[in-house]
Amino acid sequence: MPRRILQGTVKSVASDKTVVVEVERRFRHPLYGKFVKQNKKYKAHDETNEFKVGEIVAIEEHRPISKTKSWAVKRRVCVAKDDTVEVAE
């Protein structure tokens, strides 16, 4: 079974080896047809503590690492640099 991969923004790096990633989901309301945005925060495992607040990362589903952590950071999508974002290749 393939693992889900989500893309989101790092919001917190306060814990050791853990980052909080906020993922935005956009969908069309079934009755009104308006596009709705929903945000959800996931705790993801970051073994080397290399990611910073504001970076856009891809997270992958993982076996449970702790009580609340079952995602792992897969790769960096964009790099945060003084309130601006640069695309990482």
N, CA, C and O atoms as CSV, one atom per row, in Angstrom:
chain,resi,resn,atom,element,x,y,z
A,1,MET,N,N,0.840,-1.178,0.000
A,1,MET,CA,C,0.000,0.000,0.000
A,1,MET,C,C,0.884,1.240,0.000
A,1,MET,O,O,1.788,1.351,0.829
A,2,PRO,N,N,0.640,2.170,-0.911
A,2,PRO,CA,C,1.493,3.362,-0.968
A,2,PRO,C,C,1.255,4.279,0.230
A,2,PRO,O,O,0.153,4.367,0.773
A,3,ARG,N,N,2.318,4.945,0.610
A,3,ARG,CA,C,2.228,5.887,1.725
A,3,ARG,C,C,1.784,7.245,1.212
A,3,ARG,O,O,2.173,7.668,0.123
A,4,ARG,N,N,0.962,7.928,2.009
A,4,ARG,CA,C,0.511,9.264,1.620
A,4,ARG,C,C,1.652,10.254,1.780
A,4,ARG,O,O,2.457,10.150,2.706
A,5,ILE,N,N,1.713,11.219,0.864
A,5,ILE,CA,C,2.695,12.301,0.939
A,5,ILE,C,C,1.930,13.619,0.906
A,5,ILE,O,O,1.132,13.862,0.001
A,6,LEU,N,N,2.183,14.466,1.903
A,6,LEU,CA,C,1.533,15.773,1.992
A,6,LEU,C,C,2.603,16.855,1.942
A,6,LEU,O,O,3.768,16.605,2.252
A,7,GLN,N,N,2.199,18.055,1.552
A,7,GLN,CA,C,3.116,19.189,1.478
A,7,GLN,C,C,2.575,20.296,2.360
A,7,GLN,O,O,1.388,20.619,2.304
A,8,GLY,N,N,3.444,20.880,3.175
A,8,GLY,CA,C,3.005,21.927,4.074
A,8,GLY,C,C,4.158,22.796,4.546
A,8,GLY,O,O,5.305,22.616,4.137
A,9,THR,N,N,3.828,23.743,5.415
A,9,THR,CA,C,4.785,24.720,5.932
A,9,THR,C,C,5.171,24.367,7.359
A,9,THR,O,O,4.311,24.029,8.171
A,10,VAL,N,N,6.455,24.445,7.667
A,10,VAL,CA,C,6.935,24.193,9.030
A,10,VAL,C,C,6.515,25.369,9.901
A,10,VAL,O,O,6.848,26.517,9.607
A,11,LYS,N,N,5.780,25.079,10.976
A,11,LYS,CA,C,5.293,26.117,11.878
A,11,LYS,C,C,6.054,26.179,13.194
A,11,LYS,O,O,6.122,27.239,13.817
A,12,SER,N,N,6.634,25.045,13.632
A,12,SER,CA,C,7.327,25.025,14.912
A,12,SER,C,C,8.440,23.993,14.878
A,12,SER,O,O,8.304,22.924,14.283
A,13,VAL,N,N,9.552,24.336,15.532
A,13,VAL,CA,C,10.679,23.405,15.681
A,13,VAL,C,C,11.094,23.340,17.151
A,13,VAL,O,O,12.267,23.114,17.448
A,14,ALA,N,N,10.156,23.534,18.068
A,14,ALA,CA,C,10.465,23.638,19.485
A,14,ALA,C,C,10.919,22.319,20.092
A,14,ALA,O,O,11.749,22.320,21.001
A,15,SER,N,N,10.398,21.198,19.615
A,15,SER,CA,C,10.762,19.893,20.180
A,15,SER,C,C,11.989,19.322,19.474
A,15,SER,O,O,12.271,19.656,18.324
A,16,ASP,N,N,12.716,18.454,20.185
A,16,ASP,CA,C,13.890,17.813,19.619
A,16,ASP,C,C,13.459,16.724,18.636
A,16,ASP,O,O,12.634,15.875,18.973
A,17,LYS,N,N,14.017,16.747,17.421
A,17,LYS,CA,C,13.748,15.779,16.364
A,17,LYS,C,C,12.291,15.777,15.900
A,17,LYS,O,O,11.824,14.788,15.335
A,18,THR,N,N,11.575,16.869,16.134
A,18,THR,CA,C,10.177,16.968,15.731
A,18,THR,C,C,9.899,18.337,15.144
A,18,THR,O,O,10.358,19.349,15.674
A,19,VAL,N,N,9.150,18.375,14.053
A,19,VAL,CA,C,8.672,19.637,13.490
A,19,VAL,C,C,7.156,19.543,13.373
A,19,VAL,O,O,6.601,18.465,13.161
A,20,VAL,N,N,6.496,20.693,13.514
A,20,VAL,CA,C,5.056,20.763,13.321
A,20,VAL,C,C,4.828,21.362,11.942
A,20,VAL,O,O,5.267,22.477,11.659
A,21,VAL,N,N,4.137,20.616,11.084
A,21,VAL,CA,C,3.899,21.025,9.704
A,21,VAL,C,C,2.406,21.285,9.528
A,21,VAL,O,O,1.571,20.439,9.849
A,22,GLU,N,N,2.082,22.481,9.007
A,22,GLU,CA,C,0.689,22.829,8.753
A,22,GLU,C,C,0.381,22.594,7.276
A,22,GLU,O,O,1.030,23.161,6.396
A,23,VAL,N,N,-0.614,21.754,7.019
A,23,VAL,CA,C,-1.011,21.390,5.662
A,23,VAL,C,C,-2.354,22.046,5.355
A,23,VAL,O,O,-3.314,21.899,6.111
A,24,GLU,N,N,-2.412,22.767,4.244
A,24,GLU,CA,C,-3.648,23.431,3.823
A,24,GLU,C,C,-4.359,22.557,2.795
A,24,GLU,O,O,-3.751,22.074,1.841
A,25,ARG,N,N,-5.650,22.366,3.009
A,25,ARG,CA,C,-6.460,21.561,2.100
A,25,ARG,C,C,-7.562,22.440,1.543
A,25,ARG,O,O,-8.269,23.107,2.298
A,26,ARG,N,N,-7.714,22.445,0.232
A,26,ARG,CA,C,-8.762,23.239,-0.421
A,26,ARG,C,C,-9.729,22.283,-1.096
A,26,ARG,O,O,-9.320,21.355,-1.794
A,27,PHE,N,N,-11.026,22.522,-0.878
A,27,PHE,CA,C,-12.029,21.682,-1.507
A,27,PHE,C,C,-13.277,22.507,-1.793
A,27,PHE,O,O,-13.476,23.578,-1.219
A,28,ARG,N,N,-14.088,22.008,-2.664
A,28,ARG,CA,C,-15.314,22.686,-3.051
A,28,ARG,C,C,-16.445,22.248,-2.123
A,28,ARG,O,O,-16.647,21.052,-1.909
A,29,HIS,N,N,-17.185,23.218,-1.570
A,29,HIS,CA,C,-18.296,22.913,-0.685
A,29,HIS,C,C,-19.365,22.158,-1.480
A,29,HIS,O,O,-19.722,22.585,-2.577
A,30,PRO,N,N,-19.884,21.040,-0.946
A,30,PRO,CA,C,-20.804,20.222,-1.730
A,30,PRO,C,C,-22.131,20.897,-2.074
A,30,PRO,O,O,-22.718,20.593,-3.112
A,31,LEU,N,N,-22.612,21.795,-1.232
A,31,LEU,CA,C,-23.903,22.442,-1.495
A,31,LEU,C,C,-23.747,23.799,-2.166
A,31,LEU,O,O,-24.434,24.094,-3.144
A,32,TYR,N,N,-22.848,24.625,-1.644
A,32,TYR,CA,C,-22.745,26.006,-2.114
A,32,TYR,C,C,-21.743,26.204,-3.248
A,32,TYR,O,O,-21.809,27.210,-3.954
A,33,GLY,N,N,-20.826,25.271,-3.433
A,33,GLY,CA,C,-19.864,25.374,-4.526
A,33,GLY,C,C,-18.687,26.290,-4.258
A,33,GLY,O,O,-17.810,26.437,-5.109
A,34,LYS,N,N,-18.656,26.903,-3.098
A,34,LYS,CA,C,-17.551,27.807,-2.752
A,34,LYS,C,C,-16.327,26.973,-2.354
A,34,LYS,O,O,-16.463,25.911,-1.747
A,35,PHE,N,N,-15.132,27.464,-2.701
A,35,PHE,CA,C,-13.908,26.786,-2.293
A,35,PHE,C,C,-13.623,27.120,-0.830
A,35,PHE,O,O,-13.654,28.283,-0.428
A,36,VAL,N,N,-13.349,26.094,-0.054
A,36,VAL,CA,C,-13.119,26.233,1.380
A,36,VAL,C,C,-11.690,25.792,1.678
A,36,VAL,O,O,-11.207,24.809,1.115
A,37,LYS,N,N,-11.011,26.532,2.576
A,37,LYS,CA,C,-9.656,26.165,3.003
A,37,LYS,C,C,-9.730,25.610,4.414
A,37,LYS,O,O,-10.393,26.175,5.284
A,38,GLN,N,N,-9.039,24.492,4.629
A,38,GLN,CA,C,-8.917,23.925,5.962
A,38,GLN,C,C,-7.446,23.664,6.231
A,38,GLN,O,O,-6.718,23.203,5.352
A,39,ASN,N,N,-7.013,23.960,7.448
A,39,ASN,CA,C,-5.629,23.721,7.843
A,39,ASN,C,C,-5.585,22.650,8.912
A,39,ASN,O,O,-6.451,22.596,9.785
A,40,LYS,N,N,-4.576,21.800,8.843
A,40,LYS,CA,C,-4.378,20.787,9.860
A,40,LYS,C,C,-2.889,20.697,10.153
A,40,LYS,O,O,-2.065,20.800,9.245
A,41,LYS,N,N,-2.546,20.504,11.422
A,41,LYS,CA,C,-1.151,20.422,11.831
A,41,LYS,C,C,-0.774,18.965,12.103
A,41,LYS,O,O,-1.511,18.225,12.754
A,42,TYR,N,N,0.386,18.578,11.590
A,42,TYR,CA,C,0.915,17.237,11.783
A,42,TYR,C,C,2.282,17.352,12.435
A,42,TYR,O,O,3.071,18.226,12.078
A,43,LYS,N,N,2.567,16.468,13.394
A,43,LYS,CA,C,3.910,16.374,13.951
A,43,LYS,C,C,4.686,15.370,13.120
A,43,LYS,O,O,4.236,14.244,12.908
A,44,ALA,N,N,5.853,15.784,12.651
A,44,ALA,CA,C,6.660,14.935,11.775
A,44,ALA,C,C,8.061,14.773,12.356
A,44,ALA,O,O,8.582,15.667,13.023
A,45,HIS,N,N,8.655,13.625,12.091
A,45,HIS,CA,C,9.978,13.295,12.602
A,45,HIS,C,C,11.061,13.932,11.730
A,45,HIS,O,O,11.060,13.785,10.508
A,46,ASP,N,N,11.978,14.638,12.377
A,46,ASP,CA,C,13.120,15.273,11.713
A,46,ASP,C,C,14.376,14.844,12.462
A,46,ASP,O,O,14.757,15.475,13.448
A,47,GLU,N,N,15.010,13.789,12.006
A,47,GLU,CA,C,16.118,13.163,12.735
A,47,GLU,C,C,17.277,14.114,12.997
A,47,GLU,O,O,17.857,14.078,14.082
A,48,THR,N,N,17.635,14.972,12.027
A,48,THR,CA,C,18.829,15.814,12.161
A,48,THR,C,C,18.537,17.254,12.558
A,48,THR,O,O,19.461,18.065,12.617
A,49,ASN,N,N,17.292,17.596,12.829
A,49,ASN,CA,C,16.903,18.964,13.197
A,49,ASN,C,C,17.385,19.982,12.162
A,49,ASN,O,O,17.892,21.042,12.529
A,50,GLU,N,N,17.233,19.675,10.888
A,50,GLU,CA,C,17.748,20.548,9.836
A,50,GLU,C,C,16.718,21.528,9.274
A,50,GLU,O,O,17.100,22.459,8.565
A,51,PHE,N,N,15.444,21.355,9.562
A,51,PHE,CA,C,14.415,22.211,8.975
A,51,PHE,C,C,14.090,23.379,9.888
A,51,PHE,O,O,14.121,23.263,11.113
A,52,LYS,N,N,13.772,24.530,9.253
A,52,LYS,CA,C,13.515,25.767,9.982
A,52,LYS,C,C,12.078,26.224,9.759
A,52,LYS,O,O,11.412,25.778,8.825
A,53,VAL,N,N,11.612,27.108,10.618
A,53,VAL,CA,C,10.255,27.644,10.511
A,53,VAL,C,C,10.123,28.410,9.197
A,53,VAL,O,O,10.997,29.197,8.836
A,54,GLY,N,N,9.026,28.172,8.491
A,54,GLY,CA,C,8.747,28.870,7.248
A,54,GLY,C,C,9.091,28.082,6.000
A,54,GLY,O,O,8.666,28.458,4.908
A,55,GLU,N,N,9.846,27.004,6.124
A,55,GLU,CA,C,10.191,26.198,4.959
A,55,GLU,C,C,9.003,25.339,4.545
A,55,GLU,O,O,8.190,24.937,5.377
A,56,ILE,N,N,8.917,25.068,3.260
A,56,ILE,CA,C,7.875,24.194,2.744
A,56,ILE,C,C,8.504,22.820,2.553
A,56,ILE,O,O,9.508,22.677,1.856
A,57,VAL,N,N,7.899,21.807,3.183
A,57,VAL,CA,C,8.452,20.457,3.164
A,57,VAL,C,C,7.391,19.449,2.736
A,57,VAL,O,O,6.192,19.721,2.793
A,58,ALA,N,N,7.860,18.279,2.306
A,58,ALA,CA,C,6.979,17.155,2.011
A,58,ALA,C,C,7.111,16.166,3.154
A,58,ALA,O,O,8.224,15.817,3.549
A,59,ILE,N,N,5.973,15.708,3.695
A,59,ILE,CA,C,5.991,14.731,4.773
A,59,ILE,C,C,5.353,13.438,4.275
A,59,ILE,O,O,4.454,13.456,3.435
A,60,GLU,N,N,5.831,12.324,4.804
A,60,GLU,CA,C,5.366,11.011,4.359
A,60,GLU,C,C,4.836,10.229,5.554
A,60,GLU,O,O,5.382,10.298,6.655
A,61,GLU,N,N,3.773,9.493,5.317
A,61,GLU,CA,C,3.210,8.639,6.348
A,61,GLU,C,C,4.257,7.631,6.809
A,61,GLU,O,O,5.038,7.128,6.001
A,62,HIS,N,N,4.273,7.337,8.098
A,62,HIS,CA,C,5.308,6.495,8.679
A,62,HIS,C,C,4.668,5.661,9.777
A,62,HIS,O,O,3.570,5.973,10.238
A,63,ARG,N,N,5.343,4.610,10.196
A,63,ARG,CA,C,4.841,3.850,11.341
A,63,ARG,C,C,4.839,4.761,12.576
A,63,ARG,O,O,5.618,5.713,12.611
A,64,PRO,N,N,4.012,4.516,13.575
A,64,PRO,CA,C,3.997,5.387,14.751
A,64,PRO,C,C,5.365,5.468,15.424
A,64,PRO,O,O,5.971,4.454,15.769
A,65,ILE,N,N,5.836,6.709,15.601
A,65,ILE,CA,C,7.132,6.936,16.232
A,65,ILE,C,C,6.928,7.248,17.714
A,65,ILE,O,O,7.746,6.871,18.553
A,66,SER,N,N,5.840,7.934,18.025
A,66,SER,CA,C,5.471,8.217,19.406
A,66,SER,C,C,3.947,8.284,19.465
A,66,SER,O,O,3.269,7.922,18.504
A,67,LYS,N,N,3.420,8.736,20.571
A,67,LYS,CA,C,1.962,8.794,20.743
A,67,LYS,C,C,1.299,9.684,19.699
A,67,LYS,O,O,0.234,9.339,19.187
A,68,THR,N,N,1.902,10.813,19.377
A,68,THR,CA,C,1.281,11.778,18.457
A,68,THR,C,C,2.003,11.917,17.128
A,68,THR,O,O,1.557,12.674,16.265
A,69,LYS,N,N,3.107,11.205,16.942
A,69,LYS,CA,C,3.935,11.406,15.753
A,69,LYS,C,C,3.937,10.159,14.878
A,69,LYS,O,O,4.479,9.123,15.264
A,70,SER,N,N,3.319,10.264,13.678
A,70,SER,CA,C,3.329,9.131,12.747
A,70,SER,C,C,3.599,9.598,11.324
A,70,SER,O,O,3.144,8.975,10.365
A,71,TRP,N,N,4.339,10.693,11.187
A,71,TRP,CA,C,4.773,11.223,9.890
A,71,TRP,C,C,6.266,11.493,9.975
A,71,TRP,O,O,6.803,11.724,11.059
A,72,ALA,N,N,6.937,11.463,8.821
A,72,ALA,CA,C,8.371,11.766,8.766
A,72,ALA,C,C,8.604,12.743,7.621
A,72,ALA,O,O,7.965,12.640,6.573
A,73,VAL,N,N,9.514,13.687,7.818
A,73,VAL,CA,C,9.828,14.654,6.769
A,73,VAL,C,C,10.604,13.930,5.679
A,73,VAL,O,O,11.620,13.288,5.948
A,74,LYS,N,N,10.120,14.038,4.451
A,74,LYS,CA,C,10.747,13.339,3.333
A,74,LYS,C,C,11.799,14.208,2.653
A,74,LYS,O,O,12.926,13.766,2.427
A,75,ARG,N,N,11.421,15.470,2.324
A,75,ARG,CA,C,12.369,16.357,1.643
A,75,ARG,C,C,11.915,17.800,1.774
A,75,ARG,O,O,10.776,18.085,2.142
A,76,ARG,N,N,12.838,18.703,1.462
A,76,ARG,CA,C,12.560,20.137,1.463
A,76,ARG,C,C,12.090,20.524,0.065
A,76,ARG,O,O,12.720,20.160,-0.928
A,77,VAL,N,N,10.987,21.261,-0.013
A,77,VAL,CA,C,10.460,21.717,-1.305
A,77,VAL,C,C,10.942,23.137,-1.582
A,77,VAL,O,O,11.414,23.422,-2.682
A,78,CYS,N,N,10.829,24.026,-0.605
A,78,CYS,CA,C,11.284,25.415,-0.736
A,78,CYS,C,C,12.056,25.807,0.518
A,78,CYS,O,O,11.807,25.291,1.607
A,79,VAL,N,N,12.988,26.722,0.343
A,79,VAL,CA,C,13.832,27.189,1.437
A,79,VAL,C,C,13.366,28.564,1.877
A,79,VAL,O,O,13.136,29.438,1.042
A,80,ALA,N,N,13.223,28.766,3.193
A,80,ALA,CA,C,12.849,30.067,3.729
A,80,ALA,C,C,14.108,30.898,3.924
A,80,ALA,O,O,15.110,30.407,4.445
A,81,LYS,N,N,14.054,32.165,3.502
A,81,LYS,CA,C,15.215,33.038,3.641
A,81,LYS,C,C,14.713,34.449,3.922
A,81,LYS,O,O,14.362,35.173,2.990
A,82,ASP,N,N,14.672,34.854,5.203
A,82,ASP,CA,C,14.277,36.206,5.604
A,82,ASP,C,C,12.935,36.626,4.989
A,82,ASP,O,O,12.886,37.575,4.207
A,83,ASP,N,N,11.858,35.930,5.334
A,83,ASP,CA,C,10.496,36.224,4.889
A,83,ASP,C,C,10.262,35.985,3.403
A,83,ASP,O,O,9.163,36.262,2.922
A,84,THR,N,N,11.233,35.489,2.660
A,84,THR,CA,C,11.028,35.137,1.264
A,84,THR,C,C,11.282,33.643,1.114
A,84,THR,O,O,11.997,33.040,1.914
A,85,VAL,N,N,10.700,33.065,0.100
A,85,VAL,CA,C,10.848,31.623,-0.113
A,85,VAL,C,C,11.526,31.385,-1.446
A,85,VAL,O,O,11.114,31.930,-2.470
A,86,GLU,N,N,12.574,30.562,-1.429
A,86,GLU,CA,C,13.274,30.195,-2.644
A,86,GLU,C,C,13.028,28.722,-2.939
A,86,GLU,O,O,12.980,27.905,-2.020
A,87,VAL,N,N,12.875,28.383,-4.194
A,87,VAL,CA,C,12.624,27.003,-4.583
A,87,VAL,C,C,13.927,26.210,-4.493
A,87,VAL,O,O,14.952,26.604,-5.048
A,88,ALA,N,N,13.863,25.079,-3.779
A,88,ALA,CA,C,15.033,24.204,-3.672
A,88,ALA,C,C,14.949,23.149,-4.767
A,88,ALA,O,O,13.891,22.558,-4.985
A,89,GLU,N,N,16.057,22.914,-5.453
A,89,GLU,CA,C,16.043,21.939,-6.541
A,89,GLU,C,C,16.853,20.732,-6.234
A,89,GLU,O,O,16.938,19.820,-7.057
